[in-house]
Amino acid sequence: MLSASIWALYFVIGVARAALPACPNTVNAEYDFIVVGAGAGGGPLASRLAESGYSVLLVDAGHDTVNFNTTIPAYNIRSLEDPQIELNYTYQEFPDGFPVTRNDQWYPRARALGGSTIHNAMVNIIAGTRQDYDRLAIMFNDQTWSRDNMQNYFRRIEDNLYLVPLLAPDHGFDGWMKTSTLPVDVFVANPTFLDAQVTALFASLLLAGLPILDLNDLAGDAATGVNTISVTVDETHQRSSVRGRLAAVQQSHPGQLHLSLDTLATKILLCNSDSNITAYGVQIAPGAALPVASNFNGKVTLHVQNVTSRHEVIISAGVFQTPQLLMLSGIGDESQLSQFGIESVVHLPGVGNNLQDHDEVAVNWRLKNNFTLLNGCTFLSDPIKDPCLQDWLTSDHENAYAFAGIFDAVITQSSSSLPAPDILTYYIPALFPGFFRGVPQEVADNPNCLTAVVLKGHPSSRGMVKLTGSHPQDPLDIQKLHFQAPGGPADIAAIRDAIKRARSFVESTPIGLLVDTEIAPGSNVTTDDEIENFIYNRVFGHHACCTNAIGPDDDPNAVLDGNFKVRGVDKLRVVDVSAWPNVPGFFITTPTYMNSEKAADVILAAAAVRAV
């Protein structure tokens, strides 16, 4: 094992080539804290710091966008192509020379106040995270990381709208994140929506397994069975997201939370303080766009300015942009940095590596008749052209657009040798092939379809995010390297068998009587080899993470310590999805909110010590 002294020597060797200026006096710095990124990690964190009386600058490449796409639950699919917020990343699915070629794959994200929490599917599930959190508790001999303790952060952030406090001690009822479940009041207000298709689907799902009472309490963490999922939707059937949290804090604590929107962070300002590398600010380019943004008009010479912090800099720019910003600042694998003329400040080879995502594959069926619920729904932004939108505006939000998409989830375990269930199959009354270009229109054009998406938890694939240049507007080289790790064949087999179970379930339950045809994989795809080929060609994911992993002192690929601190740099932390060492559970947004709240406690405690 590498001792702390050896790590210190390792960092000194890594920084020897870069001559940094002496640290300035930060007494007169503009802000107490600078947070880069207003999404699932940075938004809640910036809010907590501002609520605690500190001045915070929150920098984001997007702007404050409030429209139908970012507020109506069912419009989450339309939001993927909203030019006001879209980020169109592309990645390479498999390595060069692999039998299946899938380059230029689409990976949509959002640039906005609230980050991708204003366009996600609003799924609120923390089940399956015990092994993730307890592993961190053991790693750092720190029980604050334990799954049991992390439930306290879930209680803190949740404002549960569907349970009774006395009967739900693991839930919160006065937090900022409003949670609800399937909006059955829509069926009460519109009995005709309970047509044969919906009735058969509900009846079928009752047969999918034993009911899981709660996917968000401690008892349900490793449960198998079927559950109607929780979503981050408020009492008015509108999205509850980080954007609302930030807006509320700005109103309740005026002058504490400052925003620099439509601004590209280009470099972390680093200095030398008594031989310790220290972050004291960020270089920003107001008005500059990311190369994957719809408002990008080509790489330009950026007009930059420096902003400084008294306490700390926290990078929360996400799975792709956070490693890029670290590397552009000289923090990363020195051999990669040298290719682009970037001086190495701290040699951390783990930056940009360890890219992970959940493996998802969709099975689609066409029904004989439309869901009445979806008749006339075009998912457009003009009520004149969309009868459902017109009804949404006049009916107190009591129609199909109140649904986030997923009806129920079925959790199973692919192998008895695994420590916990690893397969979650969710059912959607729509045609959803995955996150592929054109999917929003496919959903709108097909009101008579059913989808089962098989999601593999804790998969084995490990990819990377690499630079292609030293300019902040250079695109990134993102490689998922799907199924290339030693566990790849087992992942494929688990997904294949789950697809078989989903097909058998639909065929043998009431909904099967209403199916016209199987669209994908298709009734002609029957053998194991054919199903596996389908998986290779259609696997997708939307929970990318882990590119600046938390890890122990003896792991040379660990980018962060157990307090989110960037190794080798004082006053610099990373708090976002990139900090996860492994893709957690089944869905990552709410667990990342919990991490953000934990990081806030750590950072506030450190600030209090400095003030003494």
Residue pairs with C-beta under 8 A, 6 or more apart in sequence:
1 553
1 554
2 10
2 553
2 554
2 556
3 553
4 553
7 553
7 567
7 568
10 347
10 556
11 277
11 346
11 347
11 567
11 568
12 275
13 347
14 334
14 344
14 345
14 346
14 347
14 348
14 568
15 277
15 344
15 345
15 346
15 347
15 568
17 334
17 343
17 344
18 330
18 343
18 344
18 345
20 270
20 271
20 272
20 277
20 345
21 271
21 272
22 271
22 272
22 273
23 271
23 272
23 273
23 278
23 280
24 271
24 280
24 308
26 280
26 308
26 309
26 310
27 310
29 280
29 281
29 308
29 309
29 310
30 55
30 57
30 307
30 308
30 309
31 55
31 56
31 57
31 258
31 307
31 308
31 309
31 310
32 49
32 54
32 55
32 56
32 309
32 310
32 311
32 607
33 46
33 49
33 54
33 55
33 56
33 57
33 309
33 310
33 311
33 312
33 313
33 314
33 603
34 56
34 57
34 59
34 281
34 282
34 307
34 308
34 309
34 312
34 313
34 314
35 42
35 45
35 46
35 49
35 56
35 57
35 58
35 59
35 314
35 316
36 42
36 59
36 60
36 265
36 282
36 313
36 314
36 315
36 316
36 317
36 325
37 59
37 60
37 115
37 315
37 316
37 317
37 318
37 321
37 322
37 576
38 46
38 58
38 59
38 60
38 62
38 112
38 113
38 114
38 115
38 242
38 246
38 259
38 316
39 110
39 114
39 115
39 116
39 117
39 242
39 316
39 318
39 576
40 115
40 116
40 117
40 242
40 576
40 577
40 589
40 592
40 593
40 596
41 316
41 318
41 575
41 576
41 577
41 579
41 592
41 595
41 596
41 599
42 58
42 60
42 115
42 314
42 316
42 317
42 575
42 576
42 596
43 58
43 113
43 114
43 115
43 117
43 242
43 243
43 245
43 246
43 316
43 596
44 157
44 176
44 242
44 245
44 593
44 596
44 597
44 600
45 314
45 316
45 575
45 596
45 597
45 599
45 600
45 603
46 56
46 58
46 246
46 249
46 257
47 176
47 245
47 246
47 248
47 249
47 257
48 596
48 597
48 600
48 604
49 56
49 600
49 603
49 604
50 56
50 249
50 253
50 256
50 257
51 249
51 252
51 253
51 256
52 604
53 256
54 256
54 311
54 607
55 255
55 256
55 258
56 256
56 257
56 258
57 258
57 259
57 260
57 307
57 309
58 246
58 257
58 258
58 259
58 260
59 260
59 263
59 265
59 282
59 284
59 307
60 111
60 112
60 113
60 115
60 259
60 260
60 261
60 262
60 263
61 111
61 262
61 263
61 264
61 265
61 289
61 290
61 293
61 317
61 321
62 85
62 110
62 111
62 112
62 113
62 115
62 261
62 262
63 84
63 111
63 112
63 113
63 261
63 262
64 112
64 113
64 243
64 259
64 261
65 82
65 84
65 85
65 112
65 113
65 118
66 243
67 82
67 84
67 381
68 75
68 78
68 381
68 389
69 75
69 76
69 78
69 79
69 82
69 85
69 119
69 381
70 79
70 82
70 85
70 112
70 114
70 118
70 119
70 239
70 241
70 243
71 238
71 239
72 238
72 239
72 392
72 401
73 122
73 231
73 233
73 237
73 238
73 239
73 401
73 402
73 403
73 404
73 405
74 377
74 379
74 400
74 401
74 402
74 403
74 404
74 405
75 379
75 401
76 119
76 120
76 121
76 122
76 239
76 404
76 405
77 379
77 405
77 432
77 439
77 440
77 443
78 379
78 440
78 444
79 85
79 110
79 118
79 119
80 86
80 108
80 119
80 435
80 439
80 440
81 108
81 440
82 119
83 294
83 295
84 112
84 294
85 110
85 111
85 112
85 118
85 119
86 108
86 110
86 111
86 293
86 294
87 108
87 109
87 110
87 111
87 290
87 292
87 293
88 106
88 107
88 108
88 292
88 293
88 294
89 106
89 107
89 108
89 109
89 292
89 320
89 476
89 478
90 104
90 105
90 106
90 107
90 292
90 478
91 105
91 107
91 463
91 478
91 479
91 480
92 102
92 103
92 104
92 105
92 477
92 478
92 479
92 480
93 100
93 102
93 103
93 105
93 480
93 482
93 539
94 100
94 101
94 102
94 480
94 481
94 482
94 483
94 484
94 536
95 479
95 481
95 484
98 484
99 536
100 533
100 536
100 537
102 537
105 480
105 540
106 435
106 436
106 437
107 435
107 478
107 542
107 544
108 119
108 435
109 115
109 116
109 119
109 292
109 318
109 320
110 116
110 118
110 119
111 290
111 293
112 118
112 119
112 243
113 242
113 243
113 246
113 247
113 259
113 261
114 241
114 242
114 243
114 244
114 246
115 242
115 318
116 318
117 232
117 241
117 242
117 243
117 589
118 239
118 241
118 242
118 243
120 542
120 589
121 231
121 404
121 405
121 406
122 231
122 232
122 233
122 239
122 240
122 404
123 229
123 230
123 231
123 404
123 406
123 587
123 589
124 177
124 179
124 216
124 229
124 230
124 231
124 232
124 587
124 589
124 590
125 215
125 216
125 229
125 230
125 409
125 424
125 585
125 586
125 587
125 590
126 154
126 215
126 216
126 221
126 585
126 587
126 590
126 591
126 594
127 212
127 215
127 216
127 220
127 221
127 222
127 223
127 411
127 585
127 586
128 221
128 222
128 411
128 420
128 421
128 422
128 424
128 457
128 458
128 584
128 585
128 586
129 147
129 150
129 221
129 584
129 585
129 591
130 147
130 221
130 222
130 420
131 419
131 420
131 458
132 147
132 580
132 582
132 584
132 585
132 591
133 145
133 146
133 147
133 150
133 584
134 145
134 146
134 147
135 581
135 582
136 142
136 145
136 550
136 562
136 581
137 143
137 144
137 145
137 146
137 147
137 149
139 145
139 551
139 552
139 562
140 552
140 561
140 562
142 562
143 149
144 598
145 562
145 598
147 218
147 221
148 218
150 591
150 594
150 598
151 170
151 217
151 218
153 593
153 594
153 595
153 597
153 598
154 170
154 171
154 172
154 216
154 590
154 594
155 170
155 171
155 172
155 175
156 172
156 175
156 597
157 172
157 175
157 176
157 177
157 593
157 594
157 597
158 171
158 172
158 173
158 175
158 177
158 179
158 216
159 172
159 173
159 174
159 175
159 176
159 177
159 178
159 179
159 240
160 168
160 171
160 172
160 173
160 179
161 178
161 179
161 180
161 234
161 235
162 179
162 180
162 181
162 230
163 171
165 171
165 173
168 214
168 217
170 214
170 216
170 217
170 218
170 219
171 216
171 217
176 244
176 245
176 248
177 232
177 240
177 245
177 590
177 593
178 232
178 233
178 234
178 235
178 240
179 230
179 231
179 232
179 233
179 240
180 230
180 231
180 233
180 234
180 235
181 228
181 229
181 230
181 231
182 228
182 403
182 407
183 233
183 237
183 402
183 403
185 398
186 193
186 398
186 399
186 400
186 402
186 403
187 193
187 194
187 198
189 395
189 398
190 398
190 399
192 372
193 372
193 373
193 400
195 369
195 371
195 372
195 373
196 369
196 514
197 367
197 369
197 370
197 371
197 372
197 429
197 448
197 511
197 514
198 371
198 372
198 373
198 429
199 510
200 509
200 510
200 511
200 513
200 514
201 407
201 427
201 429
201 450
201 511
202 407
203 509
203 510
203 511
204 505
204 506
204 509
204 510
204 511
204 512
205 226
205 407
205 408
205 410
205 427
206 226
207 505
207 509
208 225
208 226
208 408
208 410
208 505
208 509
209 224
209 225
209 226
209 410
209 411
209 412
210 224
210 225
210 226
211 225
211 226
211 227
212 220
212 223
212 224
212 225
212 226
212 227
212 411
213 219
213 220
213 227
214 220
214 227
215 223
215 227
215 229
215 230
215 409
215 411
216 230
216 590
220 227
221 420
222 420
222 421
223 411
223 421
224 411
224 412
224 413
224 421
225 410
225 411
226 408
226 409
226 410
226 411
227 408
227 409
227 411
228 407
228 408
229 406
229 408
229 409
229 426
231 404
231 406
232 239
232 240
232 241
232 589
232 590
233 239
233 240
233 402
233 404
234 240
236 397
237 397
237 398
237 401
237 402
238 397
242 593
246 257
249 256
249 257
250 257
250 259
260 284
260 286
260 307
262 286
262 287
262 289
263 284
263 285
263 286
263 287
263 288
264 284
264 285
264 288
264 289
264 290
264 302
264 472
264 473
265 282
265 283
265 284
265 285
265 315
265 317
265 325
265 472
266 283
266 284
266 285
266 288
266 302
266 304
266 325
266 328
266 472
267 282
267 283
267 304
267 325
267 328
267 329
267 472
268 279
268 281
268 282
268 283
268 313
268 315
268 325
268 326
268 329
268 331
268 572
269 279
269 280
269 281
269 282
269 283
269 306
269 308
269 313
270 277
270 278
270 279
270 280
270 329
270 330
270 345
270 569
271 277
271 278
271 280
272 278
273 570
276 570
277 345
277 346
277 568
277 569
277 570
278 569
278 570
278 571
278 572
279 309
279 312
279 313
279 566
279 569
279 570
279 571
279 572
280 308
280 309
280 313
280 571
281 306
281 307
281 308
281 309
281 313
282 306
282 307
282 309
282 313
283 304
283 305
283 306
284 304
284 305
284 306
284 307
285 302
285 303
285 304
285 305
285 472
286 303
286 305
287 303
288 300
288 302
288 472
288 473
289 295
289 296
289 297
289 473
290 296
290 321
290 473
291 299
291 473
291 474
291 475
292 475
296 473
299 471
299 473
299 474
300 473
302 472
302 473
309 571
311 571
311 603
311 606
311 607
311 610
312 571
312 572
312 573
312 603
312 606
312 607
313 571
313 572
313 573
314 564
314 572
314 573
314 574
314 575
314 599
314 603
315 322
315 325
315 326
315 572
315 573
315 574
315 575
315 576
316 322
316 574
316 575
316 576
316 596
317 324
317 325
317 576
318 576
318 577
318 578
319 355
319 465
319 544
319 545
319 546
319 547
319 576
319 577
319 578
320 465
320 476
320 478
320 544
320 547
322 547
322 548
322 574
322 576
322 578
323 332
323 351
323 352
323 465
323 547
323 548
323 578
324 352
324 465
324 467
324 472
324 476
325 472
326 332
326 348
326 351
326 548
326 559
326 566
326 574
327 336
327 337
327 342
327 351
327 352
327 467
328 342
328 467
328 470
328 472
329 345
330 337
330 342
330 343
330 344
330 345
330 346
331 345
331 346
331 348
331 351
331 566
331 568
331 569
332 344
332 347
332 348
332 349
332 351
332 352
333 347
333 348
333 349
333 351
333 352
334 344
334 347
336 352
336 466
336 467
337 343
337 344
337 467
338 344
339 467
340 467
340 469
340 470
341 470
342 470
345 569
346 566
346 567
346 568
346 569
348 559
348 566
348 567
348 568
349 556
349 557
350 548
350 549
350 551
350 555
350 556
350 557
350 558
350 559
351 547
351 548
351 559
352 464
352 465
352 466
352 467
352 547
352 548
353 462
353 464
353 465
353 547
353 557
354 462
354 464
354 546
354 547
354 549
354 557
354 581
355 462
355 463
355 464
355 465
355 478
355 479
355 480
355 481
355 544
355 545
355 546
355 547
356 459
356 461
356 462
356 463
356 544
356 545
356 546
356 580
356 582
356 583
357 459
357 461
357 480
357 541
357 542
357 543
357 544
357 545
357 583
358 455
358 456
358 457
358 459
358 541
358 542
358 543
358 583
358 586
359 455
359 456
359 459
359 461
359 482
359 491
359 495
359 539
359 541
360 434
360 453
360 454
360 455
360 456
360 539
360 540
360 541
360 542
361 434
361 453
361 454
361 495
361 499
361 534
361 535
361 538
361 539
361 540
362 432
362 433
362 434
362 451
362 452
362 453
362 454
362 520
362 538
362 540
363 451
363 452
363 453
363 454
363 499
363 502
363 503
363 518
363 520
363 521
364 431
364 432
364 433
364 449
364 450
364 451
364 518
364 519
364 520
365 449
365 450
365 451
365 506
365 515
365 516
365 517
365 518
365 519
366 431
366 446
366 448
366 449
366 515
366 516
366 517
366 518
366 519
367 448
367 449
367 450
367 514
367 515
367 516
368 448
368 514
368 515
368 516
369 448
369 514
370 447
370 448
371 400
371 429
371 447
371 448
373 399
373 400
373 403
373 429
374 388
374 400
374 429
374 430
374 447
375 447
376 386
376 387
376 388
377 386
377 387
377 388
377 400
377 401
377 444
377 447
378 385
378 386
378 387
378 388
378 389
378 444
379 386
379 388
379 440
379 443
379 444
380 386
380 389
381 389
382 389
383 389
383 390
383 393
384 390
388 399
388 400
388 401
389 401
391 399
392 399
392 401
405 428
405 430
405 432
406 426
406 427
406 428
407 426
407 427
407 428
407 429
408 426
408 427
409 424
409 425
409 426
409 427
410 424
410 425
410 426
410 427
410 505
411 421
411 423
411 424
411 425
411 586
412 421
412 423
412 425
412 498
412 501
413 420
413 421
413 422
413 423
414 422
414 423
414 456
414 493
414 494
414 497
414 498
415 422
415 490
415 494
421 457
422 456
422 457
422 458
422 494
423 454
423 455
423 456
423 457
423 494
423 495
423 498
424 455
424 457
424 586
425 452
425 453
425 454
425 455
425 498
425 501
425 502
426 452
426 453
426 455
427 450
427 451
427 452
428 450
428 451
428 452
428 453
429 449
429 450
430 443
430 446
430 447
430 449
430 450
430 451
431 442
431 443
431 445
431 446
431 449
431 451
431 519
432 439
432 442
432 443
432 451
432 453
433 439
433 442
433 451
433 520
433 538
434 453
434 538
434 540
435 540
435 541
435 542
436 540
448 516
449 519
450 506
450 511
450 515
452 502
452 505
452 506
454 495
454 498
454 499
454 502
455 586
456 491
456 494
456 495
456 498
457 583
457 585
457 586
458 582
458 583
459 487
459 491
459 583
460 483
460 485
460 486
460 487
460 488
460 490
460 491
461 480
461 481
461 482
461 483
461 484
461 485
461 488
461 491
462 481
462 484
462 485
463 478
463 479
463 480
463 481
463 482
464 477
464 478
464 479
464 481
464 547
465 476
465 477
465 478
465 547
466 476
466 477
466 478
466 479
467 474
467 476
467 477
468 474
468 475
468 476
468 477
480 541
482 488
482 536
482 539
483 489
483 491
483 492
483 536
483 539
492 532
492 535
492 536
495 535
495 539
496 528
496 531
496 532
496 535
499 521
499 531
499 534
499 535
500 531
503 518
506 512
506 515
507 515
517 523
520 534
520 538
521 530
521 531
521 534
521 538
524 530
525 531
525 534
543 577
543 583
543 587
543 588
544 577
545 577
545 578
545 580
545 583
545 584
545 588
546 577
546 578
546 580
546 581
546 582
546 583
547 578
548 559
548 560
548 566
548 574
548 578
548 579
549 557
549 558
549 559
549 560
549 578
549 579
549 580
549 581
550 558
550 559
550 560
550 561
550 562
550 564
550 579
550 580
550 581
551 557
551 558
551 559
551 560
551 561
551 581
552 558
553 561
558 567
559 566
559 567
559 574
560 566
560 567
560 573
560 574
560 579
561 567
563 573
563 599
563 602
564 573
564 574
564 575
564 579
564 599
564 602
565 572
565 573
566 572
566 573
566 574
573 599
573 603
575 595
575 596
575 599
576 592
577 588
577 592
579 595
580 588
580 592
580 595
584 591
585 591
